[in-house]
Amino acid sequence: MKSTKDSEAKIAYKMGQSWGSQITAVAIGILLTMIVVWITMPNSDERLINRRCFKECKVKVEREGHVMSFLSSRDYIEAMKECHKECVSIIRSRE
């Protein structure tokens, strides 16, 4: 086995010293991400509306002939998006 030179040992030691700051930075990043996600999550009423509209729109879009596949996924998603916007606005106007 080779013996470690002093310069290699010093470089390795310096690299090891930065682990604490890297772990701190990762922890802060995770915490900030969790806070942003928590703030932007929809409330329970919004989730119920989204669930109902998704079920209705899925049936409606498939009846119109849109199918989720590799080649036609963009059309399917656009149709779902338009249907969902319309559905949500109708439900909110009733309330």
matplotlib code that plots the C-alpha trace (Angstrom):
import matplotlib.pyplot as plt

x = [0.0, 1.2, 1.9, -0.1, 1.9, 1.5, 0.0, -2.6, -3.5, -3.9, -6.2, -8.3, -8.6, -9.7, -12.3, -13.6, -14.0, -16.6, -19.0, -20.6, -21.4, -22.7, -25.0, -26.2, -26.9, -28.8, -30.9, -31.8, -32.7, -35.0, -36.6, -37.3, -38.7, -41.1, -42.3, -43.0, -44.8, -46.9, -47.8, -48.9, -50.9, -54.6, -57.0, -59.5, -62.2, -59.9, -58.8, -62.5, -63.2, -60.0, -60.9, -64.5, -63.4, -60.7, -63.1, -65.7, -63.1, -61.4, -64.7, -65.6, -62.2, -62.1, -65.6, -64.3, -61.8, -58.6, -56.5, -53.4, -50.6, -47.1, -47.9, -51.1, -50.4, -50.1, -53.7, -55.0, -53.4, -54.5, -58.1, -57.9, -56.6, -59.4, -62.0, -60.7, -60.6, -64.2, -65.3, -63.7, -65.2, -68.7, -68.4, -67.1, -69.9, -72.5, -71.0]
y = [0.0, 3.5, 5.9, 9.1, 12.3, 15.3, 17.4, 14.7, 14.4, 18.2, 18.3, 15.4, 17.1, 20.4, 18.6, 16.9, 20.2, 21.4, 18.6, 20.4, 23.5, 21.3, 19.4, 22.6, 24.0, 20.9, 21.0, 24.7, 23.9, 21.0, 23.2, 26.0, 23.6, 22.1, 25.6, 26.6, 23.4, 23.7, 27.3, 26.5, 23.4, 23.6, 23.5, 20.7, 22.4, 23.0, 19.3, 18.2, 20.4, 19.2, 15.5, 16.0, 17.9, 15.4, 12.5, 14.4, 15.7, 12.3, 10.8, 13.8, 14.0, 10.3, 10.5, 13.2, 10.7, 11.9, 9.1, 9.3, 7.8, 8.6, 10.4, 12.1, 13.0, 16.7, 16.9, 14.9, 17.1, 20.3, 19.0, 18.0, 21.5, 23.3, 21.0, 21.4, 25.2, 25.2, 22.7, 24.7, 28.0, 26.4, 24.8, 28.1, 30.1, 27.8, 28.4]
z = [0.0, -0.8, 2.0, 1.9, 1.3, 3.5, 0.7, -0.1, 3.5, 3.8, 0.7, 2.0, 5.4, 3.8, 1.7, 4.9, 6.6, 4.1, 4.8, 7.7, 5.6, 2.8, 5.1, 6.6, 3.1, 2.1, 5.3, 4.7, 1.1, 2.2, 4.8, 2.4, -0.1, 2.5, 3.5, -0.1, -0.8, 2.4, 1.5, -2.0, -1.3, -2.1, 0.9, 1.3, -0.6, -3.6, -3.5, -3.6, -6.6, -8.4, -7.7, -9.0, -12.1, -12.9, -12.8, -15.0, -17.4, -17.9, -19.0, -21.2, -22.9, -23.6, -25.1, -27.4, -28.8, -27.0, -25.8, -23.5, -25.6, -26.5, -29.7, -28.7, -25.1, -25.8, -27.3, -24.3, -21.8, -23.5, -23.7, -20.0, -19.1, -20.9, -19.5, -16.0, -16.2, -17.4, -14.7, -11.9, -13.0, -13.2, -9.7, -8.2, -9.8, -8.2, -4.7]

ax = plt.figure().add_subplot(projection="3d")
ax.plot(x, y, z, "-o")
ax.set_aspect("equal")
plt.show()
